Amino acid sequence: AIFPGRNHIPLCTSIAMQSAISAHQTLRVVARRPASNTTRAVAAKPLSARRAAPSRLAARVSQSTVAQPIGLGSQICALRKRVKSVPRFDTTCNAATATNPGGISESAAMANVIKSIMGAGCFALPWAFAKTGTVFTTGYMILAALQCLYCLKCMQRARDIVVEKDPKNIELTKSYAGLAIASIGPIGGNLTQLMVFVCIFGIAAAYLVFIASTLATIVPYSQNDLIMAITPVMVALSWLRSLAGVSIISIFGNVSVVLGMFAVLVYASQLGFNWAAIPAMNLATFPAAFGSVAFLFFVHFTMPPIESSMEEPKEFFGASAKAFAVSTVISSIFGIIGAVCFGPSVSSVVITMMSGTPAAAVKLLLCVNLLCTFPIVAAGAFQIIEKVMGGAENMAAPLIYGLRSLFVVAAATSAIAIPSFGKLLGLVGGVSCTALTLCFPPVMLLCTAKDISLPEKLYLYATIIAGVAIAGGSIVS
């Protein structure tokens, strides 16, 4: 009654107010009680006699350590006004989810998560839908999105536990590898860095295949010839030590992806819908096609930096849920329309199925976007390499440039060996992205939480086993 709507007040103020609140409640309780026989008898006495006889109410107030109940209400109101000016802190809030003034909003975090999900990999979705069927692919895409949210919650729970045990871990847990080190240990950190490195390496190879296969529909050169022609450009981009200029250009990346998807939908709808050409379900090709979905949705290694940059980190899970819901709807619509319109022979880079001058302009825009995005994506792999070598500050410039060039050449070799964009995404998404999303987050929670129920513990182990099985199936396929 005294502090309506305020669940947390400073401890010292709470102790100071305890006796006053107790007395105030006693007054209210006694006032509501029906009068006893003794009270009625006292009330029947003359006023002078009643003043001389101490009342039961006065006795109760004196027992509650309040000497003068007169004016108590005004004193409480005055103290209440002073308490309003004292800053209040949410004592149930973990340090890792505390308010971060100047951070990004929930809508901005949602946009960043969508940006992490929706990229060049979207153009392999019609190929995945054509492989495993419209109904089945939509079903496991929804299940994958729900599982992603559960694994994100596992990461957050593990993070809260390690930060509660040692607040110094708060900075360490702002990166995926740091969270793995804090929850699993140094071995977990090394394994996650290895998986991140493999993932980035696969993305670099997939970018080369995407650019070369797209340009091959515009210029009269083979895909492999174009990969070898693009490789020196990628090597030069890998030498960039400052990414400021490239970052400005890559801002238009989202625009080019959205424009490309819209152009594909318009072009495909003109071809007509052939629903009979695509099966509703095809389990045989699931291991190869699932990697394309995993490549899109299994982006958990990008989540901690986004969450830590929010003004209210505790709102990140809600923002992520909305982002996954929006991405699932858009991806399903795009994949189904592309599959049923282009048919079973749809390319793993669906935009290569388009022809005409407007289509060529969109293709070139996407290629430029990927070229400018490559240094930003590869920077994570370069940091891992330089960290293993003792740090960039301890390395000679020729060694740094040489290792970066070797990385690009190795990615180009892989692109020539696996010339299918869809298969590359299946391998990268099915192995490294699956491990980073389905395997490591449950292990983080199992290594930190001690009060996990038996059903949830069994589900966590089942998730890890499923992740290992998917990764093995992707390698075999």
Summary of the structure (lengths in Angstrom):
residues: 477
radius of gyration: 31.7
end to end distance: 66.7
largest distance: 116.0
contacts: 1541
relative contact order: 0.15
helix: 77%
strand: 0%
